[in-house]
Amino acid sequence: MVTVTVGMPTHQVSDRLYGVFFEDINLGADGGLNANMVNNYSFDGVYLDHHGLRVRGSQRWRAQSDPLRFWSFEGLSAVSCGMERRDGHGRPTPTDCPEPPVHPHSRYARLSVHDGHGVDSAPARLENLGYNGGGANVHACAMSVAVGHEYEFSAYLRPVAGACEMRVSVVDRYGLPLTDAVSFRCAARPEDDAVTPGEADGRVRRESDGWFALAAVLQGRGNEYGKLRIDLIRRDAGPIVCDLDCVTLMDADHWGKGDPKWRFGKLRRDLVETIAALRPAFIRFPGGCIVEGVTPGNEYQWKDTIGTLPARRQQYSMWGFRTPDGSSYSQSYQIGFYEYFCLCEDLNAKPLPTLFAGITCQSPYRDPKHIGIDSPYFQDVVVQDCLDLIDFANGDPETNEWARIRAEMGHPEPFGLDMIGIGNENYGADYVAKYDAIARAVHAKDPSILCVMSAGLFPFALPMRRTWEHARSVARVASAIGGSRSGSAGDAAPAADGDGGALGDKPETIVAAVGSATGDAIIVDEHSYHSPDWFIAQAHRFDDYPRCGAGVYFGEYSANGYFAGQPQRYDTACRWRSALAEAAFLTGCERNSDVVRMTSYAPLLAHIPGKGWEQNLIEFNPAHVNPTVNYEVQRLFATNVGSMAYECSVSPEAPRQLFVSATGDEGSRRYVKLVNVGGSSVQVALDVSLGLRALGAADGKPPVMRIETLHGRPEDKRSLAYTGTAQGGIRHETSEYRLSSSAAHVALAVKPYSVTVVTMG
């Protein structure tokens, strides 16, 4: 019998310990969280032109502008028009345009109906399959339709020659209807706008420059994957030429429906609800490697992602090289920084935006380039983007232009941004210098903003040494000036002067946060994609980390075996063995939550089959969501954690397969987590008598104990195919009863290969 004793409280648990990290990877944004099912909805597609591993440097990572990709045309021709497009490095360059686009940043398709087409016997149409993931699935329909559901359609249409009548529906792969059809009719001349009853049932609103805004609701008539079909119908003799842009089709029951702040990008409800069930304390966004990009011009520029949807400049995704076809992955930015902040607000999660630090991705086989720290670009773009983002999130619309844009988008109130990541997986002396330059500027603007510093890609002491030595030096200087640990509750913190310096006339100290949300002067972001055995061995990783004001954010992790050279296959990914290892590791994060401030699994979302990483937290196909067994561990930990960590000792005879942690809310509730990574049951005597009487003091009765257990075989997993619901999984058991005595010891048989949470209160 192993005795597990829960003692006195030791320290506060970070209220941001469990969060999520959302990056546009695995078609997680477009094709996933983005509710719009139309692929390349605005004829702006720009994609990776990938040359293969044999070629290094800038020629390996080039952009390919292909504005008509994912659209098919029958009986008509199409050309792409616009005032700018992306060049081979992903930078916008001007182009000629016959007539004004909806927005100068947006391109459109000019459609010309062929002679003899546009009548019932000779269709003139264009179709879009949606996001099918490519590869062997490249010709598959991907728009999920269900009987009784409503689907919102919208587009911009401009007649150029002839009256334009358009019929819209969703059909299956055989062309049979899955929704009803909706018609629109509009003409270039206002005097031709009149529509006779029955001719059109969609809403048409005249806009500027000859554009019409179209909107309609389609009714689902079948349960199947379909494709969007748009027919152009000829009623009179003569040519038909029209322009089309910003085509959207989505389930009307999207996240935030009816909330006026959700007026631009829309989110897929079932995915948001699955994320919300994790109760994330924060959301990191947009990356990840997307932040730096793989070559100059590909870095993430948040200012391209705000405003109306047509105003957002699209960019190719570096993750295209990991998709089934190696290229067809564009960032449409329908989910931009505004939608990100709104999602954080809805989920009661703090935003952790991570921005470009002036160094492109330093991972192997990329094209790392360093922008000069003294260059105008670094000062006027890299640094200024961080400062402007703070204004966009928190500024006063009456006095600040970026805050005014936020208000015009539908959110006049500030979003409450209080932390920011500077670079992703960057390292080296140049990165340290750039981090300091950006952090000084940030803290001159707001001393309390917590800055997150990258420790690079690898979770080992040697490659992380420079970052950690610098971070701890920053924390020590801040502590010395402040008289104690910088920003801790009750500390006297140095105030910033008007020049961005700090008390003591030492401007270098402004690298540290003063009075930050977590109480830290600085946070260091560690990442690991290692084997299950590594994660189990690292359960005590943080026991000896100095408590000096430099906290830990374990910002990307999964036990996928990548660093251990283990095969990356779907049948071996997201198995219960990996989830158990992550659970063992998380007990160490809870026990050391006075230095481990935040954690987040990666990647968060994955489209089936359009993914590049096999191990993911949440999988989905066009119709269904699959929370993996790793997700179940994350949910169990994140939803059962208290505000205080408690002593949790294990008797010497305990097997090395057992890992424990304890948290609680003093006087009300205790959470004890027991993780058994071995194949034999462990008999445990759980002693929580110290302080247990206080739990039952409110009503004079002994406390209630609830036991929730996840268990299965190491190879068990929950799988999802392109069609249908998830199959397989692990066992989930719960029991609850009132203890007979406040001083009782509780005997438990901790199952093999299990995660158990014992809740008392």
C-alpha positions in Angstrom: 0.0 0.0 0.0 1.4 3.4 -1.1 0.5 6.3 1.1 -0.1 9.7 -0.6 -0.3 12.5 1.9 -1.7 15.9 1.1 -0.4 18.5 3.5 -0.3 22.3 3.8 -0.5 24.8 1.0 2.9 25.7 -0.5 2.2 28.5 -3.0 -0.3 30.0 -5.3 -1.1 28.2 -8.6 -0.8 30.5 -11.6 -4.3 31.4 -12.8 -2.9 31.0 -16.3 -1.5 27.5 -15.9 -3.6 25.8 -18.7 -4.2 27.6 -22.0 -4.3 26.8 -25.7 -2.1 27.6 -28.6 -3.9 28.2 -31.9 -1.8 28.4 -35.1 -3.0 28.2 -38.6 -1.5 24.8 -39.2 -3.2 21.6 -40.4 -5.9 23.7 -42.0 -6.8 24.7 -38.5 -8.0 28.2 -39.5 -9.2 28.1 -43.2 -11.0 24.8 -43.5 -11.4 24.6 -39.7 -12.2 27.3 -37.2 -13.1 29.6 -40.1 -16.9 29.0 -40.6 -16.7 29.9 -44.3 -16.6 26.7 -46.3 -15.6 28.4 -49.6 -11.9 27.7 -50.5 -10.2 30.8 -51.9 -13.4 32.7 -51.2 -12.1 36.1 -52.5 -10.0 35.0 -55.5 -6.8 36.2 -53.7 -5.1 32.8 -53.2 -1.4 32.9 -52.8 0.4 29.6 -52.1 3.8 28.1 -51.4 5.9 27.2 -54.4 8.0 24.6 -52.7 11.1 23.4 -54.4 12.1 20.4 -52.2 14.7 19.6 -49.6 17.6 19.6 -52.1 17.5 23.3 -52.5 18.4 25.6 -49.6 17.9 29.3 -49.0 15.6 31.9 -50.5 14.9 30.0 -53.7 13.4 27.1 -51.8 10.7 29.3 -50.2 8.8 31.2 -52.9 5.2 32.3 -53.2 2.9 31.5 -56.1 0.0 33.8 -56.7 -2.9 31.7 -58.1 -6.0 33.7 -57.6 -8.4 31.3 -59.3 -7.2 28.1 -57.6 -9.9 25.8 -56.2 -12.6 27.2 -58.6 -13.8 25.2 -61.6 -15.5 27.0 -64.6 -17.9 25.6 -67.2 -19.3 27.5 -70.1 -17.5 30.7 -69.1 -14.0 32.1 -68.8 -12.4 33.8 -65.8 -9.5 36.1 -65.3 -8.1 37.5 -62.0 -8.2 41.3 -61.6 -6.9 43.6 -58.8 -4.7 46.5 -57.9 -2.0 44.3 -56.3 -0.8 40.7 -55.9 1.9 38.9 -54.0 5.3 38.5 -55.6 7.6 35.5 -55.4 8.6 36.5 -51.8 5.1 37.0 -50.6 5.3 40.9 -50.8 2.4 42.9 -52.3 3.2 44.5 -55.7 0.9 46.7 -57.8 -0.9 45.4 -60.9 -3.2 46.9 -63.5 -6.9 46.6 -62.9 -9.7 47.4 -65.4 -12.2 48.6 -62.7 -12.0 49.2 -58.9 -12.0 46.2 -56.6 -14.2 46.0 -53.5 -11.0 47.1 -51.6 -7.6 48.1 -53.0 -6.1 45.0 -51.2 -8.7 42.6 -52.8 -8.7 40.8 -56.1 -11.8 39.6 -57.9 -12.7 37.3 -60.8 -14.0 38.7 -64.0 -16.4 36.1 -65.5 -17.4 36.1 -69.2 -20.1 33.8 -70.4 -19.4 32.0 -73.7 -21.7 32.3 -76.6 -24.4 29.7 -76.4 -24.0 29.2 -72.7 -26.0 30.6 -69.8 -29.2 28.9 -70.9 -30.8 25.7 -69.6 -29.3 23.5 -72.3 -25.7 24.9 -71.9 -24.9 25.8 -68.4 -22.5 28.6 -67.5 -21.3 27.9 -63.9 -18.5 28.0 -61.4 -18.1 25.5 -58.5 -16.1 25.3 -55.4 -15.5 22.0 -53.5 -14.5 23.6 -50.2 -11.6 22.4 -48.0 -11.1 18.7 -48.6 -7.4 18.5 -47.5 -6.0 17.7 -51.0 -3.9 14.7 -51.8 -6.0 11.7 -52.6 -9.0 13.7 -51.5 -8.4 16.5 -54.0 -11.6 15.9 -56.0 -13.9 15.3 -53.0 -16.7 17.5 -52.0 -16.1 19.1 -48.6 -19.1 21.3 -47.7 -21.1 19.6 -45.0 -24.9 20.0 -45.3 -27.5 18.7 -42.9 -31.3 18.5 -43.3 -33.0 21.3 -41.4 -29.9 23.5 -41.1 -29.7 27.0 -42.6 -26.7 28.2 -44.6 -25.8 31.8 -45.1 -24.6 32.8 -48.5 -23.0 36.1 -49.4 -21.0 37.6 -52.2 -20.1 40.8 -54.1 -21.3 40.9 -57.7 -20.7 43.7 -60.3 -22.5 43.5 -63.7 -20.1 44.7 -66.5 -22.1 43.8 -69.6 -25.7 42.6 -69.7 -28.1 41.9 -66.9 -26.7 39.4 -64.5 -28.9 36.7 -63.0 -27.2 34.2 -60.7 -28.6 31.0 -59.1 -26.8 29.6 -56.0 -27.1 26.2 -54.4 -25.1 23.3 -52.9 -25.1 20.1 -54.8 -23.6 16.7 -54.2 -20.9 15.1 -56.3 -23.5 13.9 -58.8 -25.0 17.4 -59.1 -28.1 16.6 -57.1 -29.3 19.3 -54.8 -28.4 19.3 -51.1 -30.0 22.7 -50.5 -32.7 24.8 -52.2 -31.6 27.3 -54.8 -31.6 31.0 -54.4 -31.5 33.5 -57.3 -30.2 37.1 -57.6 -30.7 39.5 -60.5 -28.9 42.9 -60.9 -27.8 45.1 -63.7 -25.1 47.7 -64.3 -27.6 50.5 -64.9 -29.9 51.6 -61.9 -32.9 51.8 -64.3 -32.6 48.1 -64.9 -32.6 47.2 -61.2 -36.3 46.4 -61.1 -37.0 42.7 -60.3 -40.4 41.2 -61.0 -41.9 38.9 -58.3 -40.4 35.4 -58.3 -37.4 36.4 -60.3 -35.1 36.6 -57.3 -35.3 35.6 -53.7 -32.0 36.8 -52.4 -31.3 40.2 -51.0 -29.4 42.6 -53.3 -27.9 45.9 -52.1 -26.2 48.4 -54.3 -22.7 49.4 -53.2 -20.1 51.8 -54.6 -18.2 51.4 -57.9 -21.0 49.3 -59.4 -20.8 46.5 -56.9 -23.8 44.8 -55.4 -23.8 43.0 -52.0 -25.7 39.7 -52.2 -27.1 37.8 -49.2 -29.4 34.8 -48.9 -30.2 31.8 -46.7 -30.2 28.3 -48.1 -32.2 25.5 -46.5 -30.5 22.1 -46.1 -32.3 19.3 -47.8 -29.8 16.4 -47.5 -27.1 15.0 -45.2 -24.0 14.9 -47.3 -20.8 16.7 -48.3 -21.5 18.9 -51.3 -20.0 21.7 -53.4 -21.1 25.3 -54.0 -22.6 25.8 -57.5 -23.1 29.3 -59.0 -25.0 29.3 -62.3 -25.0 32.4 -64.5 -28.3 32.5 -66.4 -28.8 34.3 -69.8 -32.3 35.8 -70.2 -31.6 38.1 -73.1 -29.3 38.1 -76.2 -25.9 39.6 -75.9 -22.8 39.1 -73.8 -22.8 38.5 -70.0 -19.7 39.8 -68.2 -19.6 40.3 -64.4 -17.2 40.5 -61.5 -17.4 38.3 -58.5 -15.7 38.6 -55.1 -15.9 37.6 -51.4 -18.0 34.5 -51.8 -19.0 33.0 -48.4 -21.2 30.0 -47.4 -21.4 28.8 -43.8 -23.7 27.1 -41.3 -26.0 29.9 -40.0 -25.4 28.6 -36.5 -21.9 29.9 -36.3 -20.2 31.1 -33.1 -21.4 34.5 -31.9 -24.4 34.6 -34.1 -26.4 37.7 -33.3 -23.6 39.4 -31.5 -22.8 42.7 -33.4 -19.1 42.4 -32.6 -18.9 39.2 -34.8 -19.6 41.1 -38.0 -16.5 40.0 -40.1 -14.8 36.6 -39.7 -17.1 33.9 -38.4 -16.1 30.8 -36.4 -17.3 27.2 -36.6 -19.4 26.6 -33.5 -18.6 23.0 -32.7 -14.8 23.7 -32.8 -15.2 26.8 -30.5 -17.3 24.8 -28.1 -14.7 22.0 -28.0 -12.0 24.5 -27.2 -14.2 26.3 -24.6 -14.6 23.0 -22.8 -10.9 23.1 -21.9 -11.6 26.4 -20.1 -8.4 27.9 -21.4 -6.9 30.7 -19.2 -5.2 32.1 -22.3 -4.9 31.7 -26.0 -1.6 32.1 -27.8 -1.8 33.2 -31.4 -0.9 33.3 -34.3 2.1 31.0 -33.8 4.4 29.2 -33.9 6.6 29.4 -37.0 4.0 31.4 -38.9 5.0 34.4 -36.8 8.5 34.6 -38.3 7.7 33.0 -41.7 10.3 31.0 -43.6 11.9 33.8 -45.6 11.7 37.6 -45.6 8.2 38.7 -46.7 6.5 35.7 -45.2 6.4 36.9 -41.6 3.0 37.4 -40.0 1.9 41.0 -40.2 -1.1 41.5 -37.9 -2.1 44.8 -39.6 -2.9 42.8 -42.7 -5.5 40.8 -40.8 -7.8 43.6 -39.5 -10.6 45.7 -41.0 -13.3 44.5 -43.3 -12.6 41.1 -44.9 -11.8 42.5 -48.4 -9.2 44.8 -46.7 -7.1 41.9 -45.5 -4.0 41.0 -47.5 -3.7 37.3 -47.9 -0.4 35.5 -47.4 1.0 32.0 -48.3 1.4 29.6 -45.5 4.8 28.0 -44.8 2.9 24.9 -43.6 1.9 24.2 -47.2 5.0 22.0 -47.5 3.5 19.6 -44.9 0.1 19.3 -46.5 -0.7 16.3 -48.8 0.0 18.2 -52.0 2.8 20.3 -50.6 1.5 23.8 -51.5 -2.2 24.5 -51.5 -2.5 26.4 -48.2 -3.2 30.1 -48.1 -3.9 32.3 -45.1 -7.0 34.2 -46.0 -7.0 36.1 -42.6 -10.8 35.7 -42.3 -9.7 34.9 -38.7 -7.5 37.9 -37.9 -6.4 39.6 -34.8 -9.8 41.2 -34.2 -11.5 37.8 -34.3 -8.7 36.4 -32.1 -9.3 39.1 -29.4 -13.0 38.6 -29.6 -12.6 34.8 -29.1 -10.4 35.4 -26.1 -13.1 37.6 -24.6 -15.9 35.1 -25.3 -13.9 32.3 -23.6 -12.8 34.4 -20.7 -9.2 33.7 -21.8 -6.3 36.2 -21.8 -4.7 36.9 -25.1 -1.1 36.1 -25.7 -0.2 37.4 -29.1 3.2 36.5 -30.4 4.9 38.9 -32.9 7.8 38.9 -35.3 11.1 39.8 -33.6 13.0 40.6 -36.8 14.4 37.1 -37.4 12.8 34.7 -39.8 12.3 31.1 -38.8 15.6 29.6 -37.4 14.5 25.9 -37.6 16.4 23.5 -39.9 15.9 23.8 -43.7 14.4 27.3 -43.4 15.8 30.6 -44.7 16.8 32.5 -41.5 17.5 36.2 -42.1 18.2 38.8 -39.5 16.9 42.4 -39.9 19.5 44.9 -38.7 18.7 46.1 -35.2 19.7 49.6 -36.2 17.8 49.5 -39.5 14.7 51.8 -40.1 12.6 48.6 -40.8 13.4 47.2 -37.3 12.5 50.4 -35.5 9.6 51.5 -37.7 8.0 48.2 -38.4 9.1 45.4 -36.1 9.1 47.5 -32.9 6.3 49.7 -33.9 4.0 46.8 -34.7 4.2 45.7 -31.1 3.4 49.1 -29.8 0.5 49.6 -32.3 -0.9 46.2 -31.3 -1.1 47.3 -27.7 -3.0 50.4 -28.9 -5.3 48.3 -31.1 -6.1 46.1 -28.1 -6.2 48.6 -25.3 -6.2 52.1 -26.6 -8.8 54.8 -26.4 -10.7 55.2 -29.7 -11.0 58.9 -29.0 -7.3 59.5 -29.1 -5.7 56.6 -30.9 -6.0 55.6 -34.6 -5.5 51.8 -34.0 -8.1 51.8 -31.2 -10.4 53.7 -33.5 -10.2 50.9 -36.0 -11.0 48.4 -33.3 -14.1 50.5 -32.3 -15.2 50.7 -36.0 -14.9 47.0 -36.3 -17.5 46.6 -33.4 -15.5 46.7 -30.1 -15.0 50.2 -28.6 -14.1 48.7 -25.2 -10.4 47.6 -24.7 -9.6 43.9 -24.8 -7.3 44.0 -21.7 -4.1 42.8 -23.3 -1.5 42.3 -20.6 1.2 40.1 -22.2 2.9 39.7 -25.5 5.3 37.2 -27.0 8.4 38.5 -28.8 9.5 36.0 -31.5 9.0 32.3 -31.7 11.7 29.7 -31.3 14.3 32.3 -31.9 17.7 32.1 -30.2 21.2 33.6 -30.3 22.9 36.9 -29.3 21.1 38.8 -32.0 17.8 37.6 -30.7 18.6 38.6 -27.2 19.5 42.1 -28.3 16.3 42.4 -30.4 14.2 41.0 -27.5 15.6 43.7 -25.2 15.0 46.5 -27.7 11.4 45.4 -28.2 10.8 44.8 -24.5 12.2 48.3 -23.6 9.8 49.9 -26.1 6.9 47.9 -24.8 7.6 48.7 -21.2 8.2 52.4 -21.9 4.6 52.3 -23.2 3.2 50.1 -20.5 5.5 48.8 -17.7 3.1 46.1 -16.6 3.0 44.2 -20.0 4.5 40.8 -19.5 7.0 39.9 -22.3 7.6 36.3 -23.2 11.1 35.4 -24.4 11.9 32.5 -26.7 14.3 29.7 -25.6 14.5 28.2 -29.1 13.3 25.0 -30.5 15.1 22.4 -28.3 14.3 21.7 -24.6 17.8 21.0 -23.5 20.1 23.0 -21.2 22.8 23.9 -23.7 20.7 25.5 -26.5 18.5 27.3 -23.9 21.4 28.5 -21.8 21.8 32.0 -23.4 18.1 32.8 -23.0 17.9 31.6 -19.4 21.0 33.3 -18.3 19.7 36.6 -19.8 16.2 36.2 -18.4 17.4 35.5 -14.9 19.8 38.4 -15.1 16.8 40.6 -16.1 14.8 39.3 -13.1 17.7 39.8 -10.7 18.2 43.4 -11.7 14.5 44.1 -11.5 14.4 42.5 -8.0 17.4 44.4 -6.8 15.9 47.8 -7.8 12.4 46.9 -6.6 13.7 45.6 -3.3 12.1 42.1 -3.8 10.8 39.9 -6.6 9.6 42.1 -9.4 5.9 42.5 -9.6 5.0 40.1 -6.7 2.0 40.9 -4.7 2.8 43.7 -2.2 6.2 44.5 -3.8 7.3 48.1 -4.2 8.1 48.2 -8.0 10.1 50.9 -9.7 8.1 53.4 -11.7 9.0 54.2 -15.3 10.1 57.8 -16.0 9.1 59.9 -18.9 12.0 58.7 -21.1 11.3 55.0 -20.6 13.9 54.5 -17.9 13.4 53.3 -14.4 14.2 54.5 -10.9 17.9 54.5 -10.2 18.5 56.1 -13.6 19.1 52.6 -15.2 17.1 52.5 -18.4 18.2 48.9 -19.0 16.0 47.7 -16.3 12.9 48.5 -18.3 13.5 45.2 -20.0 11.7 43.7 -17.0 7.9 44.0 -16.5 6.8 45.9 -13.4 3.7 44.7 -11.6 2.8 42.1 -14.3 -0.2 39.9 -14.2 1.7 36.8 -13.1 4.1 38.7 -10.8 7.1 37.9 -13.0 9.6 40.2 -14.5 10.0 38.0 -17.6 8.7 34.7 -18.9 10.7 32.2 -21.0 9.0 30.0 -23.6 10.2 26.4 -23.7 9.1 23.9 -26.4 9.3 20.1 -26.7 8.1 17.5 -29.1 9.7 14.5 -27.6 8.9 10.8 -26.8 6.5 9.6 -24.1 9.4 8.3 -22.1 11.1 11.7 -22.2 8.0 13.4 -20.8 7.7 10.9 -18.0 11.3 11.4 -17.1 10.8 15.2 -17.1 8.0 15.2 -14.5 10.6 16.7 -12.0 12.1 19.0 -14.6 11.1 22.2 -12.8 11.8 21.1 -9.2 15.1 23.0 -9.1 14.4 25.9 -11.4 15.3 29.2 -9.5 12.4 31.2 -8.1 13.8 34.5 -9.2 11.2 36.3 -11.1 11.8 34.6 -14.4 8.9 32.3 -15.0 8.3 29.4 -17.4 5.9 29.1 -20.2 5.9 25.6 -21.6 4.3 26.9 -24.8 4.5 24.0 -27.3 4.6 20.3 -26.4 3.3 16.9 -27.3 4.7 13.4 -26.7 4.8 12.6 -30.4 8.4 11.3 -30.4 9.5 13.8 -33.0 12.8 14.7 -31.3 13.4 11.0 -30.6 13.2 10.2 -34.3 10.1 8.1 -33.9 7.9 7.5 -37.0 5.2 10.2 -37.5 2.2 8.1 -38.6 -1.5 8.5 -37.8 -1.9 5.0 -36.4 0.8 5.7 -33.8 -0.1 9.3 -33.0 -2.5 10.5 -30.3 -2.4 7.1 -28.5 -3.1 6.7 -24.8 0.5 6.2 -24.0 1.4 9.7 -25.2 -1.5 11.2 -23.2 -0.4 9.4 -20.1 3.1 10.7 -20.5 1.8 14.3 -20.9 -0.3 13.8 -17.7 2.7 12.7 -15.7 4.6 15.8 -17.0 1.7 18.1 -16.0 1.8 16.8 -12.4 5.2 18.4 -12.3 4.0 21.6 -13.7 1.3 21.8 -11.1 3.7 21.0 -8.2 6.0 23.8 -9.6 3.3 26.2 -10.6 5.2 29.0 -8.7 7.6 29.0 -11.6 5.7 27.3 -14.4 3.2 30.0 -15.2 1.6 28.8 -18.4 1.4 25.6 -20.5 -0.2 24.9 -23.9 -0.3 21.8 -26.1 0.5 22.0 -29.8 -0.9 21.7 -32.4 -4.4 22.5 -31.3 -6.5 21.7 -34.4 -6.1 19.3 -37.4 -8.2 18.8 -40.5 -8.7 15.2 -41.6 -6.9 14.5 -43.9 -5.3 18.0 -44.6 -2.7 17.9 -41.8 1.0 18.0 -41.6 1.4 17.0 -38.0 0.0 13.7 -36.9 -0.3 14.3 -33.2 -2.9 17.0 -32.5 -5.3 17.9 -29.7 -8.5 18.2 -31.6 -9.2 16.6 -35.0 -12.1 17.4 -37.3 -13.6 16.6 -40.6 -16.2 18.9 -42.4 -19.0 17.6 -40.3 -17.6 16.3 -37.0 -15.1 17.0 -34.2 -12.8 14.4 -32.6 -11.3 15.4 -29.2 -8.4 13.1 -29.0 -7.4 11.1 -25.9 -4.7 13.7 -25.3 -7.5 16.3 -25.3 -9.2 14.3 -22.5 -6.2 14.6 -20.3 -5.9 18.3 -21.0 -9.6 18.8 -20.1 -9.3 16.8 -16.9 -6.3 18.7 -15.7 -7.5 22.2 -16.7 -11.0 21.9 -15.3 -9.8 20.4 -11.9 -7.2 22.8 -10.5 -7.3 25.0 -7.5 -5.8 28.4 -6.7 -3.2 26.9 -4.3 -0.7 24.1 -4.6 -0.5 21.7 -1.6 2.3 19.5 -0.3 1.8 16.1 -1.8 4.2 13.4 -0.5 4.4 9.8 -1.5 5.7 7.0 0.7 9.2 5.6 -0.2 7.8 2.3 -1.4 5.9 4.0 -4.2 6.6 2.5 -7.7 8.2 4.9 -10.2 5.2 4.6 -12.4 3.0 6.8 -10.1 3.0 10.6 -10.3 0.9 12.9 -8.1 0.0 16.5 -7.5 -2.4 18.3 -5.3 -4.1 21.7 -5.6 -7.1 23.3 -4.0 -9.0 26.3 -2.8 -8.2 26.8 0.9 -11.2 25.9 3.0 -13.4 24.7 0.2 -12.0 22.0 -2.2 -9.0 19.8 -2.9 -8.0 18.2 -6.2 -5.6 15.3 -6.1 -4.3 13.9 -9.4 -2.8 10.5 -9.7 -1.2 9.3 -12.9 -0.2 5.6 -13.3 1.9 5.1 -16.4 2.6 1.4 -15.6 0.8 -1.8 -16.5 -0.1 -2.8 -12.9 -2.6 -1.4 -10.4 -1.3 0.7 -7.5 -3.0 0.4 -4.1 -3.0 3.9 -2.6 -4.0 5.1 0.8 -4.9 8.8 0.3 -4.4 10.9 3.4 -6.0 14.3 3.2 -6.9 14.6 6.8 -4.7 17.6 7.4 -7.2 20.4 6.6 -10.0 18.0 5.6 -12.1 19.1 8.6 -12.2 22.6 7.1 -13.7 21.3 3.9 -16.8 20.0 5.8 -17.1 22.9 8.2 -19.6 24.9 6.1 -22.5 22.5 6.7 -21.1 20.4 9.5 -21.0 17.3 7.3 -18.0 15.3 6.0 -17.0 16.4 2.5 -18.1 14.7 -0.7 -15.5 12.8 -2.7 -15.7 12.5 -6.4 -13.4 10.2 -8.4 -13.0 10.7 -12.1 -10.7 8.2 -14.0 -9.5 7.8 -17.6 -7.9 4.5 -18.5 -7.2 2.3 -21.4 -4.5 0.3 -23.1 -1.3 2.2 -24.2 -2.2 1.7 -27.9 -5.8 2.9 -27.5 -6.8 6.1 -29.5 -9.8 7.8 -30.9 -9.7 8.1 -34.7 -11.6 10.1 -37.2 -11.9 9.6 -41.0 -12.9 12.1 -43.6 -16.5 11.1 -43.2 -18.4 9.9 -40.2 -17.9 10.3 -36.5 -14.9 9.4 -34.3 -14.3 5.8 -33.4 -12.5 4.1 -30.5 -11.1 5.8 -27.4 -10.6 5.1 -23.7 -12.8 4.4 -20.7 -14.1 7.2 -18.6 -15.5 6.4 -15.1 -16.8 8.6 -12.3 -18.1 7.9 -8.9 -19.2 10.1 -6.0 -20.0 9.6 -2.3 -19.9 11.4 1.0 -17.0 10.5 3.3 -18.0 8.9 6.6 -15.5 10.9 8.6 -13.6 14.2 8.2 -10.5 12.4 9.4 -10.8 9.4 7.1 -8.0 7.9 5.0 -9.3 6.8 1.6 -8.2 3.6 -0.1 -7.9 3.7 -3.8 -6.9 1.1 -6.4 -5.3 3.3 -9.1 -5.9 1.4 -12.4 -3.1 0.5 -14.8 -2.5 3.1 -17.5 -4.8 5.6 -15.9 -5.3 9.3 -14.9 -7.4 9.8 -11.8 -8.6 13.0 -10.3 -9.9 12.8 -6.7 -12.0 15.9 -5.8 -13.0 16.6 -2.2 -15.2 19.4 -1.0 
